[in-house]
């Protein structure tokens, strides 16, 4: 992917005592920059393999090593060669001709087949509850079925689809530099199509544009018309009517009614029949697993889980033998329609407001080269049937956060219970509650598993790397030549950890492109030596940089958790301002490290960690410890007479495994090996380690600081109050603290609501019913100032100043 630009970004002229804010590249800036090897793609990792534990057969059959060598294609680059025609006129009409040549299969009998399905016929004949025979005539029930079906879907119109694809192609070429897709990932999807089961794409949701971009990309690759499950709350009635004619699906509001409601039973039966007919016809379906952008709340979408639950129900009912799930992610340099104010939910998008937004965006892009790059990621497909069979064996006993962490926070005990954390923030809708309890748990675990796969297969964009460097290493400013060197270093570290980057090209051009996109949040100052100084703008600009840097956090999440755990372990032994050499003397035992990592894992929300349900916390602890050793922060301390840490050949099976046959070992018993007792580690004394350790700790500082501020706010908050009212109180307090202490990165409403929900799970806040609705109360346990201070101190031990 090339991001070379010819024009320099414009900045607003301001003055400073160090110099004058200037344009990014001046004629006198003569640094000689060469393209760095990983940018050329020689060591670019291939991402997106499915879980080998839950889907081993899919892991083997739907992948071949040869596809790793296939390169990228720019989906929106359409030329004369992409059509069947040649000539001068074709070169000017190639977009229109290309849209006419796309194969758009349309079935006009979908509605009739849905009405003729077994479930709907049982309603019409009165053999099922909620249908005819319960005080309603069959004709009235049939009209109600037709009305609900018209709310769900409509027959796609080929003319509108071709017109939309022509307009999208024209619009995307003016909005984006490129839309890159890995040919090897697309080959995996085509191979999955040949297997037979219908495709269900499960995607992240960064922008409202995703619902148009993904169908366009997949149609251009020969997958036909993609049926998109839209959120009705994001669209006006007029826009919903248009989207249905373009292949959109909408869940009727009656489907969320109570389980004993006749209207709810009728709506859920019709939706289930529509999904049956859709999957049986082999049409691909797109479901967004994340909530729409700009909406506060849990990361996983309740609506997405409802649609996924219906897919699971169709497969388990035997209507289709299997379905192939494809995790999808889209990453942008900058999200085109990112809301400026995320403290309130956005209003539904209408036809006129959408058209005006497109016109404004085109006017802002006219005559400038500040366009963004986009990467579409298709992870390895896997079988839903195979996952359903294997995943149930990985479920173990779980406890709430209050049971796991509250006694340790209050100092009542020190041992961490040997169970997993149960944390479910996404509310269940009527469609999901209609499933059996075991199937509901399956859908939740599957959603978490797929979302984790989507995030881990996403490439890191240049804006995320630049924002991370400016926010966590150089808030006071940095010379541009030093920033370029650290940009190359962080890119190398990202690639070495198996994550891909969404850019390529020469370092100078990459920096020019990235800083031009961040021009509203940085200040460029010329110094007398001729170099430039890049300074993040104080205030809300730091909050925006924090949101961008969150895309890099999954790359270093294990090391960041480990570094904060080491920080918490050292906090009780010496002052945090002590020299690195003094901290390096301290011995850190493996059991102590495990305990601190577990405490931090329980404290951090699952929306941030995105752990795979098939992996235990103790497996994650070992992964964190291994990462700290691999990156050189920890070194094993060899005691005289003990086995070397690398001598794994002298480990022995523990007594409870000696009697088992070799073929009966499970993943949960893989840790039952005898290891030398008292293994200890020390902080490495290499020159680069102090700065790298501080950098890793700061990656988690926005959330941990928000949690600590929320704990300090407990004695100031006005309770009881509704959840939304207390959220406004806490967010205002975070903003005031940001102005006072200059910690703007934690003044985010999403962090505030995460803190509230974590405190509810921890038993700090309790939700009680009242005549005006549910109200938050401070629990009696944390009503005392002493326990509130203990909570704040527990959180702050993981924060590195």
C-alpha positions in Angstrom: 0.0 0.0 0.0 1.5 3.3 -1.0 0.7 6.5 0.8 3.0 8.9 -1.1 1.6 12.4 -1.4 2.7 15.2 -3.6 1.3 18.2 -1.6 2.1 19.2 1.9 -0.6 19.6 4.5 -1.7 23.0 5.6 -1.6 24.1 9.2 -3.1 27.1 11.1 -0.5 29.8 11.7 0.2 30.3 15.4 3.2 31.5 17.3 5.4 30.0 20.0 8.4 31.0 21.9 10.4 28.1 20.3 9.5 29.0 16.8 6.6 29.5 14.4 4.2 26.8 13.4 5.0 25.8 9.9 4.1 23.4 7.1 5.3 19.9 7.4 8.0 19.7 4.6 10.0 22.8 3.7 12.4 22.9 0.7 15.3 23.0 3.1 14.4 19.8 4.9 17.0 17.6 3.3 16.9 14.3 5.3 17.7 11.3 3.1 15.1 8.6 4.0 15.1 5.1 2.5 12.3 2.6 2.4 12.5 0.2 5.3 12.4 -3.5 4.5 9.2 -4.5 6.3 7.3 -1.7 4.5 8.1 -3.5 1.2 6.3 -6.6 2.4 9.1 -9.1 2.6 8.4 -10.0 6.2 4.7 -9.1 6.3 2.9 -11.7 8.5 -0.2 -13.5 7.3 -3.0 -13.0 9.8 -6.4 -14.4 10.4 -6.0 -18.1 11.0 -8.9 -19.7 12.8 -8.7 -21.3 16.3 -6.9 -24.6 16.2 -8.5 -25.7 19.5 -12.1 -25.1 18.5 -12.0 -25.7 14.8 -9.0 -28.0 14.0 -10.5 -29.4 10.7 -11.3 -25.9 9.3 -7.8 -24.8 10.4 -6.3 -27.5 8.1 -8.8 -27.7 5.1 -9.5 -24.0 4.4 -5.9 -22.8 4.2 -2.8 -23.5 2.1 0.6 -21.9 2.6 0.7 -20.8 -1.0 -1.9 -18.1 -0.4 0.5 -16.3 1.9 2.5 -15.3 -1.1 -0.4 -13.6 -2.8 -0.3 -9.8 -2.7 -2.9 -7.1 -2.2 -5.4 -5.6 -4.7 -6.9 -2.2 -4.6 -10.6 -2.9 -4.9 -11.6 0.6 -6.0 -9.0 0.8 -8.8 -11.2 0.1 -11.8 -9.7 0.7 -15.3 -10.4 -0.1 -18.9 -8.8 -3.6 -18.4 -11.5 -4.4 -15.8 -14.3 -4.3 -18.5 -14.9 -6.3 -21.7 -14.5 -3.2 -23.9 -11.6 -1.0 -25.0 -11.3 2.4 -26.4 -11.2 6.1 -25.6 -14.9 6.3 -24.5 -14.5 3.2 -22.3 -11.7 4.8 -20.3 -14.1 7.6 -19.3 -17.1 5.3 -18.7 -15.2 2.4 -17.1 -17.0 2.8 -13.7 -20.4 2.7 -15.3 -19.6 -0.3 -17.6 -18.0 -2.2 -14.7 -21.1 -1.8 -12.6 -23.3 -3.1 -15.5 -21.1 -6.2 -15.8 -21.4 -7.3 -12.2 -23.5 -10.5 -11.7 -26.4 -9.8 -9.5 -28.6 -12.9 -8.9 -32.0 -11.9 -7.6 -34.8 -14.3 -6.5 -38.3 -12.8 -6.5 -39.9 -15.8 -4.7 -38.2 -15.3 -1.4 -41.2 -13.8 0.3 -43.5 -16.6 -1.0 -41.1 -19.3 0.3 -40.9 -17.6 3.7 -44.7 -17.7 4.0 -44.8 -21.3 2.9 -42.2 -22.4 5.5 -43.3 -24.8 8.2 -43.1 -22.4 11.1 -45.3 -19.7 9.4 -47.8 -22.3 8.2 -48.2 -23.6 11.7 -49.1 -20.1 12.8 -51.6 -19.7 10.0 -53.3 -23.0 10.8 -53.4 -22.4 14.5 -51.1 -25.3 15.4 -48.5 -23.0 17.0 -49.0 -20.4 19.8 -49.3 -16.8 18.8 -51.1 -17.6 15.5 -54.6 -18.2 14.3 -57.0 -19.9 16.8 -56.1 -17.5 19.6 -58.9 -15.0 19.0 -57.5 -14.0 15.5 -58.8 -15.0 12.1 -56.3 -16.7 9.7 -56.7 -13.8 7.2 -55.7 -11.3 9.9 -52.7 -13.4 10.9 -51.7 -13.7 7.3 -51.8 -9.9 6.8 -49.8 -9.5 10.0 -47.2 -12.0 8.6 -47.0 -10.0 5.4 -46.6 -6.8 7.3 -43.8 -8.1 9.4 -42.1 -9.7 6.4 -42.2 -6.3 4.6 -40.5 -4.8 7.6 -37.7 -7.4 7.5 -36.8 -7.4 3.8 -37.8 -6.7 0.3 -36.8 -8.1 -3.1 -33.5 -6.5 -4.1 -33.7 -4.2 -7.2 -30.9 -4.9 -9.7 -31.2 -1.4 -11.2 -30.8 0.3 -7.8 -27.9 -2.1 -6.9 -26.0 -1.2 -10.1 -26.7 2.5 -9.7 -25.4 2.3 -6.0 -22.3 0.4 -7.0 -21.5 3.0 -9.7 -22.0 5.9 -7.3 -20.0 4.1 -4.6 -17.1 3.5 -6.9 -17.0 7.1 -7.9 -17.4 8.3 -4.2 -14.9 5.9 -2.7 -12.2 7.0 -5.2 -12.6 10.6 -4.0 -12.8 9.7 -0.4 -10.0 7.1 -0.1 -6.5 6.7 -1.5 -7.1 3.0 -1.8 -9.2 0.1 -0.3 -6.8 -2.8 0.0 -7.8 -6.5 0.2 -5.4 -9.5 0.5 -5.8 -11.9 -2.4 -4.9 -14.8 -0.2 -7.7 -14.0 2.2 -10.1 -13.8 -0.7 -8.9 -17.1 -2.0 -9.8 -18.7 1.4 -13.3 -17.4 1.1 -13.7 -18.7 -2.5 -12.4 -22.1 -1.3 -15.1 -22.0 1.5 -17.8 -21.4 -1.1 -16.8 -24.5 -3.0 -17.4 -26.5 0.2 -21.1 -25.8 -0.1 -22.4 -24.2 3.2 -23.7 -20.6 3.0 -21.4 -17.8 4.2 -22.1 -15.7 7.2 -19.7 -12.7 7.5 -19.3 -11.4 11.1 -17.8 -8.0 11.1 -16.5 -5.2 13.4 -18.3 -1.9 13.0 -16.1 1.2 12.8 -18.2 3.4 10.5 -21.7 3.6 9.1 -20.0 3.3 5.7 -19.1 -0.3 6.5 -22.6 -1.5 5.6 -22.0 -0.1 2.0 -18.3 -0.7 1.7 -18.3 -4.5 2.5 -21.1 -5.4 0.1 -19.4 -3.4 -2.6 -16.0 -5.2 -2.0 -17.5 -8.7 -1.9 -19.7 -8.0 -5.0 -16.6 -6.9 -6.9 -14.9 -10.2 -5.9 -17.8 -12.3 -7.4 -19.7 -13.2 -4.2 -23.0 -11.8 -5.3 -25.4 -9.6 -3.4 -24.6 -9.5 0.3 -27.6 -9.3 2.6 -26.7 -6.8 5.4 -28.4 -7.0 8.9 -28.8 -3.3 9.7 -29.6 -1.7 13.0 -33.0 0.0 12.6 -32.0 2.6 15.3 -29.3 4.1 12.9 -31.7 4.7 10.0 -34.8 6.8 9.4 -37.9 5.1 8.0 -37.2 6.4 4.5 -33.6 5.2 4.5 -34.7 1.8 5.8 -37.1 1.4 2.9 -34.3 2.2 0.5 -31.9 -0.2 2.2 -34.4 -3.1 2.0 -34.5 -2.7 -1.8 -30.7 -2.9 -1.8 -30.6 -6.1 0.1 -30.8 -4.9 3.7 -32.5 -6.8 6.6 -34.1 -5.3 9.6 -35.3 -6.9 12.8 -38.9 -6.0 13.6 -39.4 -4.2 16.9 -42.0 -6.9 17.9 -39.2 -9.5 18.0 -37.8 -8.0 21.2 -41.1 -8.3 23.1 -41.5 -10.7 26.0 -41.4 -14.5 25.4 -45.1 -14.9 26.3 -46.3 -12.1 24.0 -48.3 -13.3 21.0 -46.9 -10.4 18.9 -43.4 -11.4 19.9 -43.9 -15.0 19.1 -45.4 -14.2 15.7 -42.5 -11.8 14.8 -39.8 -14.2 15.9 -41.3 -17.0 13.9 -41.4 -14.9 10.7 -37.8 -13.7 11.2 -36.7 -17.2 11.8 -38.4 -18.3 8.6 -36.8 -15.5 6.6 -33.4 -16.5 7.9 -34.1 -20.1 7.0 -35.0 -19.2 3.5 -32.0 -16.9 3.1 -29.5 -19.4 4.2 -31.1 -22.3 2.4 -30.9 -20.3 -0.9 -27.1 -19.9 -0.3 -27.1 -16.1 -0.1 -24.3 -14.5 2.0 -25.3 -12.7 5.1 -23.4 -9.9 6.9 -23.9 -9.4 10.7 -22.1 -6.6 12.7 -20.9 -7.9 16.0 -20.1 -4.4 17.4 -22.5 -1.6 18.3 -22.8 1.2 15.7 -20.2 3.9 15.9 -21.0 6.8 18.2 -23.3 4.7 20.5 -22.3 4.4 24.1 -22.6 0.9 25.6 -21.0 -2.5 25.5 -18.8 -3.4 22.6 -20.7 -6.5 21.6 -24.0 -5.7 19.9 -27.2 -7.2 21.3 -28.7 -7.0 17.8 -25.8 -8.8 16.3 -26.0 -11.6 18.8 -29.8 -11.9 18.0 -29.1 -12.4 14.3 -26.2 -14.8 15.1 -28.5 -16.8 17.4 -31.0 -17.3 14.6 -28.2 -18.6 12.3 -27.2 -21.0 15.1 -30.9 -22.1 15.5 -31.3 -22.7 11.8 -28.2 -25.0 11.7 -29.2 -26.9 14.9 -32.7 -27.4 13.5 -31.2 -29.2 10.5 -32.6 -26.8 7.9 -29.1 -26.6 6.5 -26.3 -29.0 7.5 -23.8 -26.3 8.3 -22.8 -22.6 7.9 -19.4 -21.1 7.2 -18.5 -18.2 9.5 -16.0 -15.5 8.2 -14.7 -13.0 10.6 -14.3 -9.6 8.9 -12.6 -6.3 10.0 -12.2 -2.9 8.4 -9.5 -0.5 9.5 -9.2 3.1 8.5 -6.4 5.7 8.8 -9.2 7.9 10.1 -12.8 6.9 10.4 -14.7 9.1 7.8 -17.8 9.7 9.9 -16.3 9.6 13.4 -18.5 11.7 15.7 -16.9 14.7 17.4 -19.0 14.3 20.5 -19.4 10.7 21.7 -21.0 11.5 25.0 -24.5 11.2 23.5 -26.0 8.7 21.1 -26.3 9.9 17.5 -29.7 10.6 15.8 -30.9 8.2 13.1 -29.5 8.9 9.7 -32.0 10.0 7.1 -31.9 10.3 3.3 -31.4 14.0 3.2 -28.9 14.1 6.1 -27.0 11.3 4.5 -26.9 13.1 1.2 -25.7 16.3 2.8 -23.0 14.5 4.7 -21.8 13.0 1.4 -21.7 16.4 -0.2 -19.9 18.0 2.7 -17.3 15.2 2.6 -16.8 15.6 -1.1 -16.3 19.3 -0.7 -13.8 18.8 2.0 -11.8 16.3 -0.2 -12.0 18.5 -3.3 -8.6 19.7 -4.3 -6.6 18.1 -1.5 -4.7 14.9 -1.1 -5.6 14.3 2.6 -7.5 11.0 1.8 -7.3 8.0 4.0 -6.3 4.4 3.3 -8.5 1.4 4.1 -7.8 -2.3 4.7 -10.5 -5.0 4.5 -9.5 -8.1 6.4 -11.1 -11.5 5.8 -10.0 -14.0 8.4 -9.9 -17.8 7.8 -13.5 -19.2 7.5 -14.5 -22.0 9.9 -17.4 -24.3 10.3 -20.2 -23.4 12.7 -21.1 -27.0 13.2 -17.5 -27.9 14.1 -17.3 -25.0 16.6 -20.6 -26.0 18.2 -19.3 -29.5 18.9 -15.9 -28.6 20.1 -16.5 -25.4 22.0 -18.8 -26.8 24.7 -16.0 -28.9 26.1 -14.0 -25.7 26.9 -16.6 -24.2 29.2 -15.7 -24.3 32.8 -16.9 -22.9 36.1 -17.0 -19.1 36.4 -17.5 -16.6 39.2 -18.6 -12.9 39.3 -16.0 -10.2 39.7 -17.4 -9.5 43.2 -16.6 -13.0 44.3 -13.2 -13.0 42.7 -11.8 -9.6 43.5 -13.7 -7.8 46.3 -12.2 -9.8 49.2 -8.7 -9.1 47.8 -9.4 -5.4 47.3 -10.6 -5.1 50.9 -7.7 -7.1 52.3 -9.8 -10.0 53.5 -7.8 -12.6 51.7 -4.8 -12.9 49.4 -5.4 -16.0 47.3 -7.0 -15.6 43.9 -9.7 -18.2 43.2 -9.0 -20.7 40.5 -12.0 -19.9 38.3 -12.7 -17.7 35.3 -14.5 -14.4 35.4 -18.1 -14.2 34.3 -18.8 -10.8 32.8 -21.7 -10.2 30.5 -22.4 -6.5 29.6 -24.5 -7.0 26.5 -28.2 -7.2 27.3 -30.1 -10.2 25.8 -33.0 -9.4 23.4 -36.2 -11.3 23.0 -34.8 -13.2 20.0 -31.8 -14.5 21.9 -33.9 -15.3 25.1 -36.1 -17.5 23.0 -33.2 -19.9 22.6 -32.4 -22.5 25.2 -30.0 -21.3 28.0 -27.2 -23.5 26.7 -27.6 -22.1 23.2 -27.6 -18.5 24.5 -24.3 -19.2 26.2 -23.0 -20.7 22.9 -24.0 -17.5 21.0 -22.3 -15.3 23.6 -19.1 -17.3 23.6 -19.1 -17.5 19.8 -19.5 -13.7 19.5 -16.6 -13.1 21.8 -14.5 -15.7 19.9 -15.2 -14.2 16.5 -14.7 -10.6 17.7 -11.3 -11.6 19.1 -10.4 -13.1 15.8 -11.5 -9.9 14.0 -9.4 -7.7 16.1 -6.3 -9.9 16.1 -6.4 -10.1 12.2 -6.7 -6.3 11.8 -3.7 -4.4 10.5 -2.3 -1.4 12.4 -2.6 1.8 10.5 0.0 4.6 10.4 -2.2 7.0 12.4 -2.4 4.6 15.3 1.4 4.3 15.5 1.9 8.0 15.2 -0.8 8.8 17.8 0.7 6.2 20.2 4.2 7.8 20.0 2.9 11.3 20.4 0.6 10.5 23.3 2.7 8.0 25.4 6.3 9.0 24.6 6.3 12.7 23.5 3.4 14.7 24.9 5.8 17.6 25.4 7.0 17.5 21.8 9.7 15.7 19.7 12.1 16.5 17.0 10.8 15.1 13.7 14.0 13.2 12.9 13.7 11.4 16.2 10.0 10.7 15.6 10.7 9.2 12.2 13.2 6.8 13.8 10.8 5.7 16.5 8.0 5.3 13.9 10.2 2.8 12.1 11.1 1.1 15.5 7.4 0.7 16.5 6.5 -0.6 13.1 9.3 -3.3 13.4 8.0 -4.2 16.8 4.4 -4.6 15.5 5.5 -6.8 12.6 7.7 -9.0 14.9 4.6 -9.7 17.1 2.7 -11.2 14.1 0.5 -8.2 13.4 0.4 -6.6 10.0 0.6 -2.9 9.2 -1.7 -1.2 6.7 0.8 1.0 4.9 4.0 0.8 2.8 6.3 3.2 1.1 9.2 5.5 2.1 9.4 6.7 5.7 9.3 10.3 4.8 6.2 10.0 2.7 4.5 7.9 5.4 5.2 10.6 8.0 3.9 13.3 5.7 0.7 11.4 5.0 0.1 10.6 8.7 0.8 14.0 10.1 -1.4 15.6 7.4 -4.3 13.4 8.7 -3.5 14.4 12.3 -3.1 18.1 11.4 -5.9 19.2 13.7 -4.3 17.5 16.7 -0.6 18.4 16.3 1.5 21.6 16.2 4.6 21.8 13.9 7.3 24.2 15.0 10.5 25.1 13.2 13.6 25.3 15.3 16.7 27.3 14.4 18.6 24.2 13.2 16.2 23.8 10.4 14.5 20.7 11.9 10.8 20.5 12.9 9.3 19.8 16.3 6.0 18.0 16.5 3.9 18.8 19.6 0.4 17.3 20.4 -2.2 20.0 20.9 -3.2 20.1 24.5 -6.9 19.5 25.4 -9.4 17.4 23.6 -6.8 16.6 20.9 -5.1 14.2 23.3 -8.4 12.4 23.9 -8.6 11.9 20.1 -5.1 10.6 20.0 -6.0 8.2 22.8 -8.9 6.8 20.7 -6.6 6.3 17.7 -3.9 4.7 19.8 -6.4 2.1 21.0 -6.0 0.3 17.7 -2.4 -0.5 18.5 -3.1 -1.8 22.0 -4.0 -5.4 21.0 -0.5 -5.7 19.5 1.2 -5.0 22.8 -1.6 -6.0 25.2 0.1 -9.0 26.7 3.3 -7.1 27.4 1.3 -4.1 28.7 -0.6 -6.3 31.1 2.7 -7.9 32.3 4.5 -4.5 32.7 1.6 -3.1 34.8 1.6 -6.3 36.9 5.3 -6.0 37.5 4.7 -2.3 38.4 2.1 -3.4 40.9 4.4 -6.0 42.4 7.2 -3.5 42.9 4.9 -0.8 44.2 4.7 -2.4 47.6 8.5 -2.8 47.9 10.0 0.6 46.8 8.9 4.0 45.7 7.9 4.2 42.1 10.4 7.0 41.5 13.3 4.7 42.4 16.1 4.2 39.9 15.9 1.3 37.4 19.0 -0.2 38.7 17.5 -0.4 42.2 14.3 -2.0 40.9 16.4 -4.5 38.9 17.8 -5.9 42.2 14.4 -7.1 43.3 13.6 -10.8 42.8 10.2 -11.5 41.3 8.9 -15.0 41.9 6.8 -16.7 39.3 3.9 -17.2 41.6 3.9 -13.5 42.6 3.9 -12.5 38.9 1.0 -14.9 38.2 -1.0 -13.5 41.0 -0.5 -9.9 39.9 -1.3 -10.7 36.3 -4.5 -12.5 37.4 -5.6 -9.5 39.5 -5.1 -7.1 36.6 -6.9 -9.5 34.2 -9.9 -9.7 36.5 -10.0 -5.9 36.9 -9.8 -5.0 33.2 -13.0 -5.4 31.3 -13.4 -8.2 28.7 -14.3 -5.6 26.1 -10.7 -4.5 26.2 -9.0 -7.9 26.7 -11.2 -9.9 24.3 -10.0 -13.2 25.6 -11.0 -16.3 23.6 -13.4 -18.4 25.7 -11.4 -21.6 25.0 -8.4 -20.2 26.8 -8.1 -20.0 30.5 -6.7 -17.1 32.6 -3.8 -19.2 33.7 -2.9 -19.9 30.0 -3.0 -16.1 29.5 -0.8 -15.6 32.5 1.8 -17.9 31.0 1.5 -16.1 27.7 2.1 -12.7 29.4 5.2 -14.1 31.2 6.6 -15.6 28.0 6.1 -12.3 26.2 7.9 -10.3 28.9 10.9 -12.8 28.6 10.9 -12.7 24.8 10.9 -8.9 24.7 13.9 -8.8 27.1 12.2 -7.1 30.1 12.5 -10.1 32.4 15.5 -12.4 32.8 15.5 -15.7 34.7 17.5 -15.6 37.9 19.5 -18.9 38.2 20.2 -20.0 41.7 23.1 -22.3 42.5 22.2 -25.9 42.3 18.9 -25.4 40.5 18.0 -26.5 37.0 18.5 -23.9 34.2 15.3 -22.3 33.1 15.8 -23.5 29.6 16.2 -27.1 30.6 12.7 -28.3 29.9 13.8 -31.8 29.2 14.3 -32.5 32.9 10.7 -31.6 33.8 8.6 -34.5 35.0 4.9 -35.3 35.0 3.0 -34.6 38.3 1.6 -37.4 40.2 -2.0 -36.9 39.1 -1.0 -37.4 35.4 1.3 -40.4 35.8 -1.5 -42.9 35.6 -3.2 -41.4 32.5 -2.8 -42.9 29.0 -1.0 -40.6 26.6 -4.1 -40.0 24.5 -6.2 -38.6 27.3 -4.5 -35.4 28.1 -6.6 -32.2 27.9 -5.7 -28.6 27.5 -6.7 -27.9 31.1 -4.1 -30.5 32.3 -1.3 -29.2 30.1 0.1 -27.2 33.1 0.3 -30.2 35.4 4.1 -30.6 35.0 6.5 -30.4 37.8 8.6 -27.2 37.6 11.5 -26.1 39.9 10.0 -24.4 42.9 11.0 -20.8 43.6 11.8 -19.8 40.0 12.5 -16.1 40.1 13.0 -13.3 37.6 14.7 -9.9 37.5 14.2 -6.8 35.5 16.7 -6.6 32.6 19.4 -4.0 32.9 19.7 -3.4 29.1 19.8 0.2 28.2 16.5 0.2 26.3 14.4 -1.5 29.0 13.4 1.4 31.2 11.9 3.4 28.3 10.2 0.4 26.9 8.8 -0.7 30.3 7.4 2.8 30.8 5.9 2.8 27.3 4.1 -0.5 27.9 2.7 0.7 31.2 1.4 3.8 29.6 -0.6 1.9 27.0 -3.1 0.9 29.7 -3.0 4.2 31.6 -6.1 5.8 30.0 -8.4 3.0 31.3 -6.6 2.5 34.6 -6.6 6.3 35.3 -10.3 6.5 34.5 -10.9 3.6 36.9 -8.8 5.3 39.6 -10.6 8.7 39.1 -14.0 6.9 39.3 -12.9 5.4 42.6 -11.9 8.8 43.9 -15.3 10.2 42.7 -17.3 7.8 44.9 -17.5 10.1 47.9 -18.3 13.1 45.7 -21.0 11.6 43.4 -24.7 12.3 44.1 -26.3 8.9 44.6 -28.8 7.4 44.2 -29.1 8.4 40.5 -29.9 6.7 37.2 -27.1 5.2 35.3 -27.2 7.8 32.6 -27.3 10.6 35.3 -24.3 9.1 37.2 -22.5 8.7 33.9 -22.9 12.5 33.2 -21.6 13.2 36.7 -18.5 11.0 36.3 -17.7 12.2 32.8 -17.9 15.8 34.0 -15.5 14.9 36.9 -13.1 13.3 34.4 -13.2 16.4 32.2 -12.5 18.7 35.2 -9.7 16.5 36.4 -8.2 16.5 32.9 -8.1 20.3 32.9 -6.6 20.4 36.3 -4.0 17.5 36.0 -3.6 17.5 32.2 -4.6 13.8 31.8 -7.0 14.3 28.8 -6.5 10.8 27.6 -8.9 9.4 30.2 -11.6 12.0 29.7 -13.7 9.7 27.5 -17.3 8.7 28.1 -16.6 5.2 27.0 -14.0 4.8 29.7 -16.5 6.4 32.2 -19.2 3.9 31.4 -16.7 1.0 31.5 -15.7 2.1 35.0 -19.4 2.2 36.1 -20.1 -1.3 34.8 -16.9 -2.7 36.3 -17.8 -1.2 39.7 -21.3 -2.7 39.4 -19.7 -6.1 38.8 -17.3 -5.6 41.7 -20.1 -4.8 44.1 -19.2 -1.1 44.6 -22.4 0.1 42.9 -25.7 -1.6 43.2 -28.7 -1.2 40.9 -32.1 -1.0 42.7 -35.6 -0.7 41.2 -37.6 2.4 41.9 -40.8 4.0 40.6 -38.8 6.2 38.2 -36.7 3.3 36.9 -33.5 1.5 38.0 -31.3 3.6 40.3 -27.6 3.2 41.2 -26.8 3.1 44.9 -23.4 2.9 46.7 -23.2 -0.5 48.3 -23.0 -0.6 52.1 -19.5 -2.3 51.8 -18.0 0.7 50.0 -20.0 3.4 51.9 -17.0 3.9 54.2 -14.2 6.2 53.0 -11.7 3.6 54.1 -12.9 1.0 51.7 -13.1 3.6 48.9 -9.5 4.5 49.5 -8.5 0.8 49.4 -10.2 0.4 46.0 -8.4 3.5 44.6 -5.1 2.3 46.0 -5.6 -1.2 44.5 -6.1 0.3 41.1 -3.3 2.9 41.3 -0.7 0.2 42.1 -0.8 -0.8 38.4 -0.4 2.8 37.1 3.1 4.0 36.3 3.5 7.7 36.6 
